[in-house]
Amino acid sequence: YETFSAAGSAAQELSHEIYRNPPGGTPAQYRDKLYLLPKSLPALKGLGILRAGILLGTEKPVHRKGASPRLEPAHAAFMAAKPKQLQQCVLFAHDDPRVTAFLHGEEIAVSPEYQGYCGVAVAGIVMGFGKCKEGRMKNHYPKGLRLLR
């Protein structure tokens, strides 16, 4: 395993996009993954690490010349927060039909006021996120967690 390298600005940028008040911790990068590590974490050099801290997101390559990689938030970054801690969060009642559609992995209708990455909460509990644009939310719910028909 490679050692973690500092990833301060990218992790800060992503944290501010997701959270109202980003949690404290040490930003770190391992390959294409950005993490927020606990401040009290001991040295990891030489250890086989499965998970350390919160996975904030992943750098996705951009196939345009001269463009920098884009950052895509991780499901874990939203699941680690309460709705009021997120920059944007759509709140649904448990019986809203959009909840089932979201859990199936479908695109859902939301208020046009939501733009960019946005959490999805049911009865005050965050269950995932999507990317909103023009009144539609593209689903980013992990495929392995989706309900089957």
C-alpha atoms as an extended CHARMM CRD file, in Angstrom:
* protein
*
       149  EXT
         1         1  TYR       CA              0.0000000000        0.0000000000        0.0000000000  PROA      1               0.0000000000
         2         2  GLU       CA              1.0710000000        3.5450000000       -0.6660000000  PROA      2               0.0000000000
         3         3  THR       CA              1.1820000000        6.0220000000        2.1690000000  PROA      3               0.0000000000
         4         4  PHE       CA             -1.3720000000        8.7950000000        2.4330000000  PROA      4               0.0000000000
         5         5  SER       CA             -0.4330000000       12.1380000000        0.9540000000  PROA      5               0.0000000000
         6         6  ALA       CA             -1.7650000000       15.5450000000        1.9100000000  PROA      6               0.0000000000
         7         7  ALA       CA             -4.8620000000       16.5180000000       -0.0600000000  PROA      7               0.0000000000
         8         8  GLY       CA             -5.8610000000       19.6610000000        1.7790000000  PROA      8               0.0000000000
         9         9  SER       CA             -7.3380000000       21.9330000000       -0.8740000000  PROA      9               0.0000000000
        10        10  ALA       CA             -9.2690000000       19.2380000000       -2.7750000000  PROA      10              0.0000000000
        11        11  ALA       CA            -10.7220000000       17.7570000000        0.4240000000  PROA      11              0.0000000000
        12        12  GLN       CA            -11.5950000000       21.2150000000        1.7660000000  PROA      12              0.0000000000
        13        13  GLU       CA            -13.3270000000       22.1370000000       -1.4700000000  PROA      13              0.0000000000
        14        14  LEU       CA            -15.3850000000       18.9440000000       -1.4100000000  PROA      14              0.0000000000
        15        15  SER       CA            -16.1650000000       19.2850000000        2.3240000000  PROA      15              0.0000000000
        16        16  HSD       CA            -17.4900000000       22.8050000000        1.8040000000  PROA      16              0.0000000000
        17        17  GLU       CA            -19.6210000000       21.6030000000       -1.1140000000  PROA      17              0.0000000000
        18        18  ILE       CA            -21.2190000000       18.8790000000        1.0560000000  PROA      18              0.0000000000
        19        19  TYR       CA            -21.3330000000       20.2720000000        4.6210000000  PROA      19              0.0000000000
        20        20  ARG       CA            -22.5180000000       23.5780000000        6.1160000000  PROA      20              0.0000000000
        21        21  ASN       CA            -19.7150000000       23.3960000000        8.6940000000  PROA      21              0.0000000000
        22        22  PRO       CA            -17.1510000000       20.8300000000        7.5320000000  PROA      22              0.0000000000
        23        23  PRO       CA            -16.1190000000       18.4040000000       10.2780000000  PROA      23              0.0000000000
        24        24  GLY       CA            -12.6290000000       18.6490000000       11.7120000000  PROA      24              0.0000000000
        25        25  GLY       CA             -9.9980000000       16.1520000000       10.7330000000  PROA      25              0.0000000000
        26        26  THR       CA             -6.9500000000       15.6540000000        8.6020000000  PROA      26              0.0000000000
        27        27  PRO       CA             -7.5400000000       15.5680000000        4.8350000000  PROA      27              0.0000000000
        28        28  ALA       CA             -5.6820000000       12.7840000000        3.0580000000  PROA      28              0.0000000000
        29        29  GLN       CA             -5.5560000000       11.1880000000       -0.3610000000  PROA      29              0.0000000000
        30        30  TYR       CA             -4.8590000000        7.5740000000       -1.2690000000  PROA      30              0.0000000000
        31        31  ARG       CA             -4.6950000000        7.0380000000       -5.0120000000  PROA      31              0.0000000000
        32        32  ASP       CA             -7.9130000000        8.6160000000       -6.3830000000  PROA      32              0.0000000000
        33        33  LYS       CA             -9.7940000000        8.6260000000       -3.0370000000  PROA      33              0.0000000000
        34        34  LEU       CA            -10.1070000000       11.6320000000       -0.7090000000  PROA      34              0.0000000000
        35        35  TYR       CA            -10.5510000000       10.9410000000        3.0040000000  PROA      35              0.0000000000
        36        36  LEU       CA            -11.1090000000       12.9210000000        6.1700000000  PROA      36              0.0000000000
        37        37  LEU       CA             -9.0890000000       11.2090000000        8.9080000000  PROA      37              0.0000000000
        38        38  PRO       CA             -9.6020000000       11.6560000000       12.6620000000  PROA      38              0.0000000000
        39        39  LYS       CA             -7.0570000000       14.0400000000       14.1790000000  PROA      39              0.0000000000
        40        40  SER       CA             -6.0790000000       11.4350000000       16.7980000000  PROA      40              0.0000000000
        41        41  LEU       CA             -5.2690000000        8.7030000000       14.2450000000  PROA      41              0.0000000000
        42        42  PRO       CA             -1.8090000000        7.1660000000       14.8190000000  PROA      42              0.0000000000
        43        43  ALA       CA              0.7500000000        6.7590000000       12.0150000000  PROA      43              0.0000000000
        44        44  LEU       CA             -0.4320000000        4.2990000000        9.3500000000  PROA      44              0.0000000000
        45        45  LYS       CA              2.8510000000        3.6330000000        7.5640000000  PROA      45              0.0000000000
        46        46  GLY       CA              3.3970000000       -0.0780000000        6.9630000000  PROA      46              0.0000000000
        47        47  LEU       CA             -0.1290000000       -1.1220000000        7.9430000000  PROA      47              0.0000000000
        48        48  GLY       CA             -2.7090000000       -2.6920000000        5.6550000000  PROA      48              0.0000000000
        49        49  ILE       CA             -5.6360000000       -0.2930000000        6.0220000000  PROA      49              0.0000000000
        50        50  LEU       CA             -9.1570000000       -1.2290000000        4.9560000000  PROA      50              0.0000000000
        51        51  ARG       CA            -10.8050000000        2.0540000000        5.9150000000  PROA      51              0.0000000000
        52        52  ALA       CA             -9.5930000000        5.1150000000        7.7380000000  PROA      52              0.0000000000
        53        53  GLY       CA            -11.9030000000        8.0240000000        8.5100000000  PROA      53              0.0000000000
        54        54  ILE       CA            -14.6670000000        9.1390000000        6.1530000000  PROA      54              0.0000000000
        55        55  LEU       CA            -14.4220000000        8.6750000000        2.4070000000  PROA      55              0.0000000000
        56        56  LEU       CA            -15.2660000000       12.1630000000        1.1060000000  PROA      56              0.0000000000
        57        57  GLY       CA            -15.0910000000       11.4120000000       -2.5750000000  PROA      57              0.0000000000
        58        58  THR       CA            -13.2140000000       10.2510000000       -5.6230000000  PROA      58              0.0000000000
        59        59  GLU       CA            -11.2540000000       12.1020000000       -8.2740000000  PROA      59              0.0000000000
        60        60  LYS       CA            -12.7830000000       11.3050000000      -11.6580000000  PROA      60              0.0000000000
        61        61  PRO       CA            -10.6260000000       11.8390000000      -14.7360000000  PROA      61              0.0000000000
        62        62  VAL       CA            -11.6870000000       14.4940000000      -17.2110000000  PROA      62              0.0000000000
        63        63  HSD       CA            -11.0470000000       13.6780000000      -20.8330000000  PROA      63              0.0000000000
        64        64  ARG       CA            -10.5980000000       17.2870000000      -21.9840000000  PROA      64              0.0000000000
        65        65  LYS       CA             -7.1360000000       18.6030000000      -22.6180000000  PROA      65              0.0000000000
        66        66  GLY       CA             -5.8400000000       20.7740000000      -19.7740000000  PROA      66              0.0000000000
        67        67  ALA       CA             -8.8350000000       20.1350000000      -17.4840000000  PROA      67              0.0000000000
        68        68  SER       CA             -8.2540000000       19.1160000000      -13.8730000000  PROA      68              0.0000000000
        69        69  PRO       CA             -9.9570000000       16.0160000000      -12.4310000000  PROA      69              0.0000000000
        70        70  ARG       CA            -13.4500000000       16.5590000000      -11.0600000000  PROA      70              0.0000000000
        71        71  LEU       CA            -14.3800000000       15.4890000000       -7.5460000000  PROA      71              0.0000000000
        72        72  GLU       CA            -17.4130000000       13.2710000000       -7.0290000000  PROA      72              0.0000000000
        73        73  PRO       CA            -18.7240000000       12.9620000000       -3.4490000000  PROA      73              0.0000000000
        74        74  ALA       CA            -18.9910000000        9.5370000000       -1.8110000000  PROA      74              0.0000000000
        75        75  HSD       CA            -22.1390000000        7.9980000000       -0.3420000000  PROA      75              0.0000000000
        76        76  ALA       CA            -20.3160000000        7.7320000000        3.0210000000  PROA      76              0.0000000000
        77        77  ALA       CA            -19.7760000000       11.5050000000        3.1770000000  PROA      77              0.0000000000
        78        78  PHE       CA            -23.5300000000       12.0680000000        3.1890000000  PROA      78              0.0000000000
        79        79  MET       CA            -24.3610000000        9.1020000000        5.4350000000  PROA      79              0.0000000000
        80        80  ALA       CA            -22.0120000000       10.4700000000        8.1240000000  PROA      80              0.0000000000
        81        81  ALA       CA            -24.1290000000       13.6400000000        8.4890000000  PROA      81              0.0000000000
        82        82  LYS       CA            -27.5210000000       14.7370000000        9.7310000000  PROA      82              0.0000000000
        83        83  PRO       CA            -29.7680000000       16.6340000000        7.2840000000  PROA      83              0.0000000000
        84        84  LYS       CA            -29.1570000000       19.9900000000        9.0080000000  PROA      84              0.0000000000
        85        85  GLN       CA            -25.3720000000       19.5120000000        8.6440000000  PROA      85              0.0000000000
        86        86  LEU       CA            -25.5780000000       19.2950000000        4.8380000000  PROA      86              0.0000000000
        87        87  GLN       CA            -25.4490000000       22.2910000000        2.4910000000  PROA      87              0.0000000000
        88        88  GLN       CA            -28.5460000000       20.9610000000        0.7230000000  PROA      88              0.0000000000
        89        89  CYS       CA            -30.8800000000       18.1340000000        1.6960000000  PROA      89              0.0000000000
        90        90  VAL       CA            -34.2780000000       17.1550000000        0.2920000000  PROA      90              0.0000000000
        91        91  LEU       CA            -36.5660000000       15.9900000000        3.0990000000  PROA      91              0.0000000000
        92        92  PHE       CA            -39.2210000000       13.3830000000        2.3040000000  PROA      92              0.0000000000
        93        93  ALA       CA            -42.0000000000       11.8170000000        4.3630000000  PROA      93              0.0000000000
        94        94  HSD       CA            -41.7340000000        8.0250000000        4.6190000000  PROA      94              0.0000000000
        95        95  ASP       CA            -44.8160000000        7.5220000000        2.4240000000  PROA      95              0.0000000000
        96        96  ASP       CA            -43.6810000000        9.7970000000       -0.4380000000  PROA      96              0.0000000000
        97        97  PRO       CA            -43.5510000000        7.7150000000       -3.6710000000  PROA      97              0.0000000000
        98        98  ARG       CA            -40.2760000000        9.4250000000       -4.6160000000  PROA      98              0.0000000000
        99        99  VAL       CA            -38.5740000000        7.5590000000       -1.7460000000  PROA      99              0.0000000000
       100       100  THR       CA            -39.2550000000        4.1930000000       -3.3910000000  PROA      100             0.0000000000
       101       101  ALA       CA            -38.2020000000        5.5700000000       -6.7800000000  PROA      101             0.0000000000
       102       102  PHE       CA            -34.9490000000        6.8490000000       -5.2430000000  PROA      102             0.0000000000
       103       103  LEU       CA            -34.2440000000        3.4740000000       -3.5950000000  PROA      103             0.0000000000
       104       104  HSD       CA            -34.7480000000        1.8060000000       -6.9930000000  PROA      104             0.0000000000
       105       105  GLY       CA            -32.0760000000        4.0960000000       -8.4710000000  PROA      105             0.0000000000
       106       106  GLU       CA            -34.4420000000        6.2610000000      -10.5110000000  PROA      106             0.0000000000
       107       107  GLU       CA            -34.1690000000        9.9710000000      -11.2440000000  PROA      107             0.0000000000
       108       108  ILE       CA            -36.6950000000       11.9360000000       -9.1500000000  PROA      108             0.0000000000
       109       109  ALA       CA            -38.3870000000       15.3440000000       -9.2610000000  PROA      109             0.0000000000
       110       110  VAL       CA            -37.2620000000       17.9400000000       -6.7090000000  PROA      110             0.0000000000
       111       111  SER       CA            -37.7620000000       21.6590000000       -6.2000000000  PROA      111             0.0000000000
       112       112  PRO       CA            -35.7730000000       23.7390000000       -8.7430000000  PROA      112             0.0000000000
       113       113  GLU       CA            -34.1140000000       25.5850000000       -5.8220000000  PROA      113             0.0000000000
       114       114  TYR       CA            -31.7900000000       22.5910000000       -5.3440000000  PROA      114             0.0000000000
       115       115  GLN       CA            -28.6910000000       22.7380000000       -7.5400000000  PROA      115             0.0000000000
       116       116  GLY       CA            -25.6040000000       20.5220000000       -7.3730000000  PROA      116             0.0000000000
       117       117  TYR       CA            -25.0110000000       17.6700000000       -4.9290000000  PROA      117             0.0000000000
       118       118  CYS       CA            -27.8260000000       17.2470000000       -2.4430000000  PROA      118             0.0000000000
       119       119  GLY       CA            -28.6150000000       14.7810000000        0.3410000000  PROA      119             0.0000000000
       120       120  VAL       CA            -31.8540000000       12.7910000000        0.5190000000  PROA      120             0.0000000000
       121       121  ALA       CA            -33.4330000000       12.2760000000        3.9440000000  PROA      121             0.0000000000
       122       122  VAL       CA            -36.5090000000       10.3720000000        5.0930000000  PROA      122             0.0000000000
       123       123  ALA       CA            -38.0070000000       11.1350000000        8.4950000000  PROA      123             0.0000000000
       124       124  GLY       CA            -34.8530000000       13.0800000000        9.4120000000  PROA      124             0.0000000000
       125       125  ILE       CA            -32.3600000000       10.3390000000        8.4590000000  PROA      125             0.0000000000
       126       126  VAL       CA            -30.0000000000       10.7790000000        5.4900000000  PROA      126             0.0000000000
       127       127  MET       CA            -30.1930000000        7.7910000000        3.1400000000  PROA      127             0.0000000000
       128       128  GLY       CA            -28.1550000000        8.9220000000        0.1570000000  PROA      128             0.0000000000
       129       129  PHE       CA            -27.5580000000       11.7380000000       -2.2970000000  PROA      129             0.0000000000
       130       130  GLY       CA            -27.9910000000       12.8310000000       -5.8640000000  PROA      130             0.0000000000
       131       131  LYS       CA            -27.0920000000       15.6850000000       -8.1740000000  PROA      131             0.0000000000
       132       132  CYS       CA            -29.8300000000       18.2330000000       -8.7790000000  PROA      132             0.0000000000
       133       133  LYS       CA            -30.3310000000       20.3580000000      -11.8450000000  PROA      133             0.0000000000
       134       134  GLU       CA            -33.4460000000       22.1410000000      -13.1250000000  PROA      134             0.0000000000
       135       135  GLY       CA            -35.9080000000       20.3470000000      -10.8320000000  PROA      135             0.0000000000
       136       136  ARG       CA            -34.5160000000       16.8320000000      -11.3820000000  PROA      136             0.0000000000
       137       137  MET       CA            -32.2290000000       14.7680000000       -9.1550000000  PROA      137             0.0000000000
       138       138  LYS       CA            -29.8930000000       12.2900000000      -10.8310000000  PROA      138             0.0000000000
       139       139  ASN       CA            -29.5380000000        9.3550000000       -8.4990000000  PROA      139             0.0000000000
       140       140  HSD       CA            -26.1640000000        8.5450000000       -6.9120000000  PROA      140             0.0000000000
       141       141  TYR       CA            -27.5060000000        5.7980000000       -4.6300000000  PROA      141             0.0000000000
       142       142  PRO       CA            -25.0160000000        2.8670000000       -4.7420000000  PROA      142             0.0000000000
       143       143  LYS       CA            -26.0840000000        0.1410000000       -7.1570000000  PROA      143             0.0000000000
       144       144  GLY       CA            -25.4480000000       -2.6120000000       -4.5980000000  PROA      144             0.0000000000
       145       145  LEU       CA            -27.9360000000       -1.0520000000       -2.1600000000  PROA      145             0.0000000000
       146       146  ARG       CA            -30.7700000000       -0.4470000000       -4.6150000000  PROA      146             0.0000000000
       147       147  LEU       CA            -34.1010000000       -2.2090000000       -4.2480000000  PROA      147             0.0000000000
       148       148  LEU       CA            -34.8660000000       -4.7450000000       -6.9260000000  PROA      148             0.0000000000
       149       149  ARG       CA            -38.2400000000       -4.7350000000       -8.6380000000  PROA      149             0.0000000000
